[in-house]
Each structure stands twice: as C-alpha cells, then as structure tokens.
Amino acid sequence: MKMGHGSNPQPLRSEIGTSRPAMAKVGMARLAVTPQVTVSSPFRLWARINASGTAMMLAATTTAAERTTVSHSEVRMPPSPVQYSALNYKDALAAQGHPGVALALPLVPGIDAVGKVIESGNPLVSVGHEVIVSGADFGTRSWGGWATRAQVPAAWCIPIPSGLSGRETAILGTAGFTAAQSVEYLQRHGVAPDDGPVVVTGATGGVGIFAVRLLSKFGYHAVAVTGKPQRAEWLREHGASEVLSREDVDDPSGRPLLSAKWAGGIDTVGGNPLATVLRTTRPGGCVTACGLVAGHELSLTVYPFILRGVCLQGIDSANASREYRIRLWEKLGSEFKLDDIESLATETGLSDIEESVQQILQGKIAGRTLVDVRR
Ligand SMILES: NC(=O)c1ccc[n+]([C@@H]2O[C@H](COP(=O)([O-])OP(=O)(O)OC[C@H]3O[C@@H](n4cnc5c(N)ncnc54)[C@H](OP(=O)(O)O)[C@@H]3O)[C@@H](O)[C@H]2O)c1
C-alpha cells in the first residue's frame, strides 16, 4: 500500500488509515483511529498502524528524482537487482513497534542490507563497491534495509568478503555473523570437538542453523534443540549429530545443578532453556547467549559458575566495531565458509512480508528469509 507521492521533494504529509483495499492485507481493519503522520523525507511510504495507533513504515522506496544531497559521512545504496535485505527475529519485533527495538518511529525495519554503493562522500567506501550494512542503529533507530535504498554512515558499510557473493552474504546476514561470533567464542574459550557435545537451542532459526552448520564443519558433535520435530531430518542434513526436543532442555525442577552433559552451548532463545543449558554444562565449559525468544529473564544460582567454572559469554553483534566486522566477515568467506549457503534461504517480498513477520514471531520459520525489496 503505497502512501503519499514519491516525486514530491517537499516534506510529505501522508494520510494513513484510509480505506484503501490493500490495508486489510496488513491488518488495518481492526483500527479505530485514523491518525496522520508527517514525514519530512523524500520516501514513498508503506505503512501499517499498530493497535495503539502508532504509525510505522514497513518499507520505503525512492526514485532518482528524490535523491537528496549526500553528507560527507554517508553513502547510498541503489535500487539494484543485487540488493537484498532479510527477515531477522529483531526485524519482526521492529515491525511490531517493539519499544526495545523500534527506537524511533516512524521506522523502516531491516537490520541487514546488501547493495552497491552509488554515492559516497567518504574515502572508506567507494562508488561501485558491494557492501553489507548490518548492526549499529540500522533498522532500529535509523531506517533500515526493507527499502530499495539506504543512506548510512560510511563506517557501517562492510565490503562483501572476497570468498562470498553478495547474495551469500545477505543469506548469512546478522544471523550468520552472530553464529560465527558464538562459535569463535567457544573456540577461544578452548572448547574443542573432543571435549564433548555442544548444544544449540533454537536450532532451526537463523542463528541456530548457522551455528549447527559451523560446529559440524569443525567436527563438533552438535546437538540441535528444536520445537519442530518435523525438521529433525533437515537438521541432521545440515550437520546436527543429535536432535532433541525443546522440553529436553527446559528443566522445570529449579535444581541449581543438573547432570553435566555439554562441553559448550550456543543459546539463541534465553529464558529457562538458557538456564537449563548452564546447569547442564560440564566443568570448564562455555555457553554463549544471544537471544530472548523464550524469555528475557534468567533464573539460576551461581553454582554453575563457582562449582563448575562454567563461562557465560554474551553476544552483541550490533555493537561490534568496524574492524571486528571486517575480520569476521572475511573469516565467514574463508576459514568459516559454509557450503551451499543457498540451501538455507527462502524468499519473501515486501508485499507479503506481514505474513512472514507473523511466522517468525510464532517460531515457525526454518533457516533464513531473504527479503526481495523489489516486490
Ligand atoms: N545478540 C545479538 O547480537 C543477536 C544477533 C542475532 C539474533 N539475536 C537474537 O537471537 C534470537 C534468534 O534470532 P534469529 O534471527 O535466529 O531468530 P529466528 O530465526 O526466529 O530463530 C529463533 C528460533 O528459536 C526457536 N524458538 C522460537 N520460539 C521459541 C520459544 N518460545 N521457546 C523456545 N524456542 C523458540 C525456534 O527454533 P526451533 O523451532 O528450532 O526451536 C526459532 O526458529 C532472537 O532472540 C534474536 O533477537 C541476537
């Protein structure tokens, strides 16, 4: 549902909440209010309004005529057949206007984007270079990748690694980067394949499946935990040595320590599953934590830490430095390079993204969802 008129270089006043047919597609019917939003940008807007009546852009497009002056620190990516965004769990939260993720409204979600630079006022990035933008404020405070163009600080642009195509880089995106961070932390902590099994929660999710693939590549016994029993075979095909149900790693007893099983863990869900993994990790083991789909609270005692020396390593991909990003992306294209990355991708367009958002929020998606911003 395109709102407003994109060729108008003046601040645009869009009426959101009229009875255009496409609105029903994004759940507008339940709204009682007809608010307006004033947008001082040259973007055409796609909008949805959440239950509280907050206007939020789901996507934006521009035309060449709408380009504004590029400041010294910014670069632009063009509407290009090689530009991709993706659907991360965080994007789904942003699309819901989650106050912890959508830090400024209105917002174009999309924490990942891949494209070619068409303008740059900064020597860090050259016109024509293919780059990935992810992390920092992209898609949370600043407008993100669910658009045909993005205008971002040059420091946010990371060159596509030499060993990967732009499309492969987009499929990996924040999920692949976070999985690589997690595996690298376990390696640095000294967790070796011979030490015992490494458990991965939320294993069919974006971070989870790349973690399973990477652990398998390096010879670890990867134990995939999933709420999708129908995906057990798929997980094995992607390198899981064992598949467990969510209930197997969600101990309700509250006992401070449980039988020690894991040499390490990559937790993508938080909450009691993370607490359970920590209580079942072997002495000297390490567990990484990046997610919260099962809960943001962590209820446990200090015993895993003081009686078993377990290490809990937090993962924060969004605030990784530019140097760190360049190094890890290069690694994802070389030492950490996975075969057949394409097999993990499905695609959606902006026109049907609402359905995919609901699916990822309900934990129904397996693998990675690329967003084709041209449809
Ligand atoms: N800290 C960081 O830098 C960082 C970076 C990237 C992602 N994250 C976070 O990591 C998490 C995973 O991200 P993602 O993009 O991989 O998400 P995703 O693709 O939606 O994967 C999440 C997976 O978690 C499992 N799951 C869903 N609901 C669950 C529930 N209620 N209880 C237990 N498991 C559940 C599902 O896998 P199964 O059906 O296989 O169990 C789901 O596929 C999210 O919380 C995200 O915000 C953090």
The ligand as a Gaussian input file, in Angstrom:
#p B3LYP/6-31G(d) Opt

LIG

0 1
 N       22.642000     -10.566000      20.475000
 C       22.785000     -10.459000      19.161000
 O       23.715000      -9.843000      18.652000
 C       21.800000     -11.163000      18.276000
 C       22.042000     -11.322000      16.905000
 C       21.123000     -12.061000      16.152000
 C       19.993000     -12.589000      16.768000
 N       19.780000     -12.349000      18.079000
 C       18.630000     -12.916000      18.782000
 O       18.771000     -14.322000      18.723000
 C       17.483000     -14.911000      18.664000
 C       17.419000     -15.777000      17.406000
 O       17.456000     -14.928000      16.276000
 P       17.099000     -15.480000      14.838000
 O       17.158000     -14.340000      13.904000
 O       17.887000     -16.713000      14.598000
 O       15.565000     -15.865000      15.082000
 P       14.695000     -16.992000      14.407000
 O       15.173000     -17.264000      13.037000
 O       13.300000     -16.583000      14.647000
 O       15.033000     -18.289000      15.274000
 C       14.588000     -18.424000      16.585000
 C       14.312000     -19.908000      16.833000
 O       14.046000     -20.079000      18.231000
 C       13.132000     -21.133000      18.427000
 N       12.009000     -20.617000      19.202000
 C       11.036000     -19.782000      18.796000
 N       10.178000     -19.510000      19.794000
 C       10.629000     -20.205000      20.861000
 C       10.177000     -20.350000      22.194000
 N        9.085000     -19.728000      22.641000
 N       10.869000     -21.136000      23.031000
 C       11.986000     -21.772000      22.615000
 N       12.474000     -21.685000      21.340000
 C       11.793000     -20.898000      20.490000
 C       12.707000     -21.601000      17.044000
 O       13.563000     -22.685000      16.678000
 P       13.142000     -24.209000      16.929000
 O       11.741000     -24.361000      16.426000
 O       14.133000     -24.989000      16.149000
 O       13.208000     -24.453000      18.406000
 C       13.047000     -20.415000      16.169000
 O       13.233000     -20.814000      14.841000
 C       16.487000     -13.775000      18.692000
 O       16.083000     -13.534000      20.024000
 C       17.294000     -12.600000      18.181000
 O       16.777000     -11.375000      18.599000
 C       20.655000     -11.646000      18.839000

